[in-house]
Amino acid sequence: MTLRVITARMADRVIACSDACRTDYMAWGWIPPRKIVTIRNGIDPGRLQRPAETELRAVRADLKMQG
């Protein structure tokens, strides 16, 4: 038995960040579904926009990063 299995069985709750994660955890078979709670991320990634390439280059230059 692995440490992951032992700790999951000892835990009062196991947090999943999405329904897909919850489904995966249940598929593993060693975490009782009643212990799995879904708490979604607080940020809607659909509202985020990628900065313009010129802004990215400026930040990379400031941080002395390549790429």
C-alpha positions in Angstrom: 0.0 0.0 0.0 1.4 3.4 -1.0 1.6 6.5 1.1 -1.0 8.1 -1.2 -3.5 5.4 -0.5 -2.9 5.4 3.3 -3.2 9.2 3.6 -6.3 9.4 1.4 -8.0 6.8 3.6 -7.0 8.7 6.7 -8.2 12.0 5.4 -11.6 13.4 6.4 -11.9 15.1 2.9 -10.0 15.1 -0.4 -10.3 18.3 -2.4 -10.7 18.2 -6.2 -10.5 21.5 -8.2 -12.9 20.3 -10.9 -15.5 17.7 -11.6 -13.0 16.0 -13.9 -10.5 15.7 -11.1 -13.2 14.3 -8.8 -14.1 11.7 -11.5 -10.4 10.7 -11.8 -10.1 10.4 -8.0 -13.2 8.2 -7.9 -11.8 6.1 -10.8 -8.7 5.3 -8.8 -10.9 3.3 -6.4 -9.1 4.0 -3.2 -10.8 7.3 -2.2 -14.4 6.8 -1.0 -16.6 9.2 -3.1 -18.2 10.6 0.0 -14.8 12.0 1.0 -14.2 13.9 -2.3 -15.3 17.5 -2.3 -15.1 19.8 -5.4 -13.9 23.3 -4.8 -13.5 25.1 -8.1 -10.7 27.6 -8.8 -11.7 31.2 -8.0 -10.4 32.5 -11.3 -12.3 32.2 -14.6 -9.4 31.5 -17.1 -11.8 32.6 -19.9 -11.6 36.2 -18.7 -7.8 36.3 -18.9 -6.1 37.7 -22.0 -2.5 37.0 -23.1 -0.4 40.2 -23.0 0.8 41.7 -26.3 4.1 40.2 -27.5 5.8 43.6 -27.1 4.8 43.6 -23.4 6.0 40.0 -22.9 9.4 40.9 -24.5 9.7 44.0 -22.2 9.1 41.9 -19.1 11.5 39.2 -20.2 14.1 41.8 -20.9 13.6 43.3 -17.4 13.9 39.9 -15.8 16.9 39.0 -18.1 15.0 36.0 -19.4 15.5 34.4 -22.8 12.6 33.6 -25.1 
